[in-house]
Amino acid sequence: MEWRNYYMDVMLVPMGLVMMVAYHVWLWHKTQTQPFSTTFGRDAHGRRLWVPAMIKDIDKKNIVVVQSLRNLIMGSTLMATTSILICASLGAIIHSTYSVKKPINDTIFGAHGKFMVGLKYATLLAMFTFSLLCHTFSIGFLNQVNILICTPHVKSSVTSEYLTQLLGKAILLNTMGNRIFYSALPLLLWIFGPVLTFFSSMAMVLNYILQS
């Protein structure tokens, strides 16, 4: 009969996730059809111009290149480190939660049985793990760009188009890792009930719209 307590979780949490997914689908469509109307489209266009400009005068702009790529690597490293720390913390919480008889959230709205508690932590662990993987791959591509950007010349197979593709993949993975990380933050509030998750998802989507 415990399923009768799940109706708020079944309704509000998926609605919050659907809002975030629908926004990103709309953003992808907008970026593909009207790229200069979104921040992501303008940034992508700028990156396509940035790589040839750096290669053209690499002797004078090598410090700018190294600092720019270093900042991206440091940002991805910070997010990856935060994700793995949260994953480790969630693992410890999952272990301690099932070692006590009384759930930590039995006084709030929504289901709070052992199954739902396990589902909450498993979902969070999966999202932060995917965020970690995206940032790790992004760092790998950025390191490739950092090494190869000083090698292009007329007879080299390392062209500006190839480097632009590598940089684009790195930025895409970095963005995906950040968005997955941010989308997991409302789910952290799911530990305290689905109502907080729904309203925090709405606030997150509004923040995304203002940044687009």
Backbone torsions as a table, in degrees:
resi	resn	phi	psi	omega
1	MET	NA	-3.1	-177.8
2	GLU	-65.1	-21.6	-178.6
3	TRP	-63.6	-21.5	178.3
4	ARG	-65.2	-21.6	179.8
5	ASN	-87.0	-1.9	-172.9
6	TYR	-92.1	-3.7	-168.5
7	TYR	-62.5	-36.4	179.4
8	MET	-68.3	-40.5	178.1
9	ASP	-66.0	-41.4	-177.8
10	VAL	-67.8	-30.5	-177.9
11	MET	-89.2	-52.6	-168.5
12	LEU	-77.2	-43.4	-177.3
13	VAL	-64.9	-49.1	176.2
14	PRO	-61.5	-34.4	177.9
15	MET	-63.0	-40.9	177.1
16	GLY	-64.0	-42.2	178.8
17	LEU	-66.6	-38.5	179.3
18	VAL	-63.5	-39.4	178.0
19	MET	-59.7	-44.8	-179.0
20	MET	-68.6	-40.0	178.2
21	VAL	-65.8	-42.7	-179.9
22	ALA	-62.9	-38.5	177.9
23	TYR	-62.8	-44.5	-177.7
24	HIS	-69.4	-32.9	174.0
25	VAL	-64.0	-43.8	177.3
26	TRP	-62.9	-41.5	-179.7
27	LEU	-64.3	-41.9	178.0
28	TRP	-62.2	-44.7	179.2
29	HIS	-63.3	-41.5	179.9
30	LYS	-64.9	-39.8	-179.7
31	THR	-67.8	-34.2	-179.9
32	GLN	-75.9	-36.4	-175.8
33	THR	-92.2	-37.4	179.8
34	GLN	-132.8	72.5	-170.9
35	PRO	-60.8	-32.8	-176.1
36	PHE	-83.1	2.4	177.0
37	SER	-94.2	-3.1	179.2
38	THR	-125.5	156.7	178.0
39	THR	-63.9	-39.0	-179.2
40	PHE	-64.9	-39.4	178.9
41	GLY	-66.1	-43.0	178.7
42	ARG	-66.2	-39.1	178.3
43	ASP	-65.1	-40.7	179.0
44	ALA	-62.9	-41.3	177.9
45	HIS	-64.1	-39.3	178.7
46	GLY	-65.3	-37.0	178.2
47	ARG	-66.4	-35.4	178.2
48	ARG	-65.7	-27.0	177.1
49	LEU	-88.1	-28.0	-174.0
50	TRP	-68.6	-44.8	-175.8
51	VAL	-62.2	-51.5	178.3
52	PRO	-61.0	-35.0	180.0
53	ALA	-66.0	-38.5	178.4
54	MET	-69.5	-40.4	-178.8
55	ILE	-67.2	-36.5	-175.8
56	LYS	-60.6	-35.1	-178.3
57	ASP	-132.9	52.8	-172.7
58	ILE	-65.6	-28.9	-178.9
59	ASP	-64.0	-33.6	-179.0
60	LYS	-93.9	-21.9	-174.6
61	LYS	-111.6	13.3	-177.0
62	ASN	-63.2	-34.6	178.6
63	ILE	-67.1	-40.0	177.9
64	VAL	-62.4	-41.9	180.0
65	VAL	-62.7	-49.1	-177.9
66	VAL	-62.4	-43.3	-179.4
67	GLN	-66.4	-40.0	179.7
68	SER	-64.2	-47.5	179.6
69	LEU	-68.0	-35.3	178.1
70	ARG	-63.2	-40.3	178.6
71	ASN	-62.9	-40.1	177.1
72	LEU	-64.9	-42.1	179.3
73	ILE	-65.0	-41.1	179.3
74	MET	-64.2	-39.5	177.8
75	GLY	-64.3	-44.5	178.4
76	SER	-65.6	-38.5	179.1
77	THR	-64.1	-40.9	178.7
78	LEU	-62.2	-46.1	-179.6
79	MET	-67.1	-38.7	178.1
80	ALA	-64.9	-41.7	178.6
81	THR	-63.8	-42.9	178.0
82	THR	-61.8	-41.1	-179.7
83	SER	-63.2	-45.2	-177.7
84	ILE	-69.1	-33.1	176.4
85	LEU	-66.5	-40.8	178.1
86	ILE	-66.6	-39.4	177.4
87	CYS	-60.2	-43.9	178.9
88	ALA	-64.4	-39.8	178.5
89	SER	-65.3	-41.4	178.5
90	LEU	-63.7	-38.6	177.3
91	GLY	-61.3	-41.5	178.1
92	ALA	-66.8	-38.1	-179.9
93	ILE	-67.4	-41.4	179.0
94	ILE	-59.6	-42.7	-179.1
95	HIS	-65.1	-43.0	-177.5
96	SER	-73.4	-31.8	-178.6
97	THR	-64.2	-41.8	-178.5
98	TYR	-80.7	-1.9	177.5
99	SER	-96.0	-5.0	177.5
100	VAL	-112.7	158.3	-176.2
101	LYS	-83.3	-31.9	-173.6
102	LYS	-105.4	122.5	179.0
103	PRO	-60.7	154.5	-176.2
104	ILE	-76.5	-13.8	-173.9
105	ASN	-125.6	42.6	-175.5
106	ASP	-87.0	3.6	-178.4
107	THR	-112.2	14.6	-176.8
108	ILE	-123.9	172.8	-178.4
109	PHE	-67.4	153.8	177.3
110	GLY	94.8	171.8	-179.0
111	ALA	-73.3	146.6	-179.4
112	HIS	-143.2	29.0	175.3
113	GLY	-77.5	177.9	-178.2
114	LYS	-63.0	-38.4	179.9
115	PHE	-63.2	-46.0	-177.8
116	MET	-68.7	-38.5	177.0
117	VAL	-61.5	-43.8	178.0
118	GLY	-63.9	-38.8	178.8
119	LEU	-63.8	-41.5	-179.9
120	LYS	-60.7	-50.8	-176.6
121	TYR	-69.9	-35.2	177.8
122	ALA	-65.8	-40.3	177.9
123	THR	-63.2	-45.4	178.5
124	LEU	-62.9	-43.0	-179.5
125	LEU	-62.3	-39.9	179.4
126	ALA	-65.8	-43.0	-177.6
127	MET	-67.4	-44.2	179.4
128	PHE	-68.5	-30.2	175.9
129	THR	-67.1	-42.8	176.5
130	PHE	-63.4	-38.3	177.0
131	SER	-62.3	-42.1	177.4
132	LEU	-60.3	-44.8	-179.6
133	LEU	-63.3	-43.6	179.7
134	CYS	-60.9	-44.6	-180.0
135	HIS	-68.2	-35.0	177.8
136	THR	-64.5	-45.4	177.6
137	PHE	-64.8	-37.3	178.8
138	SER	-61.6	-42.2	178.4
139	ILE	-62.3	-38.2	177.9
140	GLY	-61.7	-45.9	178.4
141	PHE	-65.0	-39.5	179.5
142	LEU	-64.4	-37.9	176.5
143	ASN	-64.7	-36.4	175.9
144	GLN	-62.4	-46.8	179.3
145	VAL	-61.8	-41.1	-177.8
146	ASN	-60.1	-35.4	-179.3
147	ILE	-83.1	-43.6	-171.2
148	LEU	-81.2	-18.0	-173.0
149	ILE	-67.7	-19.5	179.3
150	CYS	-92.3	0.0	-175.3
151	THR	-101.4	-18.6	-173.5
152	PRO	-61.3	137.9	169.8
153	HIS	-151.9	-173.3	-170.3
154	VAL	-59.6	-44.6	-174.5
155	LYS	-93.6	3.4	-177.4
156	SER	-85.0	147.7	175.6
157	SER	-80.6	-9.9	177.2
158	VAL	-86.7	94.2	-177.3
159	THR	-98.1	170.1	177.6
160	SER	-65.5	-32.5	177.4
161	GLU	-64.9	-41.0	179.0
162	TYR	-64.7	-43.2	179.0
163	LEU	-66.7	-35.9	177.4
164	THR	-63.7	-38.8	177.2
165	GLN	-64.8	-42.9	178.5
166	LEU	-62.4	-44.5	-179.9
167	LEU	-65.4	-38.8	178.1
168	GLY	-63.1	-41.2	177.3
169	LYS	-63.5	-41.6	-179.3
170	ALA	-63.5	-44.1	-179.9
171	ILE	-67.3	-38.7	178.8
172	LEU	-62.6	-45.5	178.6
173	LEU	-65.6	-38.0	176.7
174	ASN	-62.1	-44.2	179.2
175	THR	-65.2	-42.7	178.5
176	MET	-62.1	-42.6	178.2
177	GLY	-61.8	-41.8	178.3
178	ASN	-64.8	-44.6	-177.5
179	ARG	-67.4	-38.3	176.0
180	ILE	-64.4	-41.2	178.6
181	PHE	-61.5	-47.5	-179.1
182	TYR	-66.6	-35.0	179.0
183	SER	-68.9	-25.3	178.5
184	ALA	-77.2	-20.9	-178.9
185	LEU	-62.2	-44.7	174.6
186	PRO	-60.5	-31.8	179.4
187	LEU	-69.8	-22.5	173.6
188	LEU	-61.8	-35.1	178.4
189	LEU	-72.7	-15.1	176.6
190	TRP	-61.9	-25.1	176.1
191	ILE	-57.9	-31.8	-178.4
192	PHE	-100.3	4.9	175.7
193	GLY	132.6	151.7	-177.1
194	PRO	-72.4	-22.5	-178.5
195	VAL	-64.4	-45.2	178.5
196	LEU	-63.2	-37.1	178.7
197	THR	-63.0	-43.2	-177.9
198	PHE	-64.2	-47.7	-177.8
199	PHE	-70.6	-34.5	176.7
200	SER	-69.7	-32.2	175.0
201	SER	-65.4	-41.6	176.3
202	MET	-60.7	-45.2	179.4
203	ALA	-63.1	-37.8	179.1
204	MET	-64.7	-43.7	179.8
205	VAL	-64.7	-42.1	177.3
206	LEU	-61.1	-39.8	177.4
207	ASN	-64.7	-40.4	176.5
208	TYR	-61.2	-43.3	-178.0
209	ILE	-62.9	-41.6	179.2
210	LEU	-65.3	-30.2	179.6
211	GLN	-83.3	-15.0	-177.6
212	SER	-74.6	NA	NA
